[in-house]
Amino acid sequence: MEMSDEALYTIPVGPVHPALKEPIELDLRVEGERIVGVDVKCSQAHRGIEWLGMNRNNSIQNIYLAERVCGICNVCHPYCMVLAVEEAAGIEVPERADYIRTIVAEMERIHSHLLWAGVAAHEIGFDTVFHYTWALREEIMDAIEYVTGNRVTKGIMMIGGVRRDITKEREERIRKALRYYEEKFEKIEDLVLHDKTIRMRTRNVGILTREDALKLCAVGPVARASGVPKDVRQDYPYGAYADIGVRAILPDQYTGEIIGDVYDRIVVRLLEVKQSIQIIHDALDNIPQGDIVAEKNLVKLLSMLKRAEGEGIGRVEAPRGEDIHYVRLRQGEEPFLSWKIRAPTYNNVLPWIPMLLGAEIADVPIVAASTDPCMSCLNRVTVVDESSRKEFTLTKERMHEMSVRKTRRMMRHV
């Protein structure tokens, strides 16, 4: 028997809520404990990073601005941006720099997935796993600091290469961290994947079917956990990935089946930690000799960038999924005519709707956390009518009209 409207209630979750570490709002329509309707409202955190980058007269400064799109993904965003600039400016990166970029990017993936595992455990009240995985994460953070000089914002990327080489001492420090995780992996696997409590809280919870994952353009571990084998490192190799060879991790490689639930998303991320260890080993074994940057003289590099014209797209498989940066360069003191960032969270928020429909209220934190969301990466705005201070919806026709007018304004300066 269908419930009447009087028996349905709307529960707001967020934008500030203990279960959500960043600001986002969910309006949940519930029937008892069961969720029957979901409305996701973003637009709580917009910092205008793209606009800031387009108003700077130094392209190299934008590398460090890109690092601050996300505190966790602070290798993939500058990596993505420099790839776009290099394509636009026609800069060829030395092969050794490509390998160093790959190594650091995979070190970031290990730390990101371990951080996520701790957060996910915390969301279901399993703080023992939370503290254990974060303690394990310290080893890779220490190795990152030894190689780049910093634990968080690494400052390793440079347009045309990297800022630091991997010396013999740094290589040995990286291998020490890899051996540490190889020794600990079986315990991590047993603790996270074989624990009865975790399985009960995550199996058949927050299911995203393969069809919905494709329809809603999910990316990264969210898509792969639903059986969609997309991975930029596999499909459009960059850096050293073309030499090493990477295959998308699917949950059936471990469980023998694909359900697309929270548990499958845990499986994918843990297997990717193991995969990253092997990728780093392969990169260190085969890293070529040579320069680490295309142009060592920064004054000359800045001069080249201020004379460059063109557009480029950088695509990187961030820990959360496909990251895209679009850059258009023009000659002059403000070379970034356009800079557009599409972070993976932008794709992975809409899948919350089918994941949450039919779930219970208590499942909301772990379902949301299973996509590893970052609202700072999402970085979108709500349009407000200044006269009435009310939100309004931009139609497709209005958006097209505004786009045409903006393009015409931009073309006048080209």
Secondary structure by P-SEA (a helix, b strand, c coil): cccccccbbbbbcccccccccbbbbbbcccccccccbbbbbccccccaaaaaaaacccaaaaaaaaaaccccaaaaaaaaaaaaaaaaacccccaaaaaaaaaaaaaaaaaaaaaaaaaaaaaacaaaaaaaaaaaaaaaaaaaaaaccccccccccccccccccccaaaaaaaaaaaaaaaaaaaaaaaaccccaaaaaaccccccccaaaaaaaccccaaaaaacccccccccccccccccbbbbbbccccccccccccaaaaaaaaaaaaaaaaaaaaaaaaccccccccccccaaaaaaaaaaccccbbbbbbccccbbbbbbbbbcccccccbbbbbccccccccccccccccccccaaaaaaacccccccccbbbbbbcccccbbbbbcaaaaaaaaaaaaaaaaaac
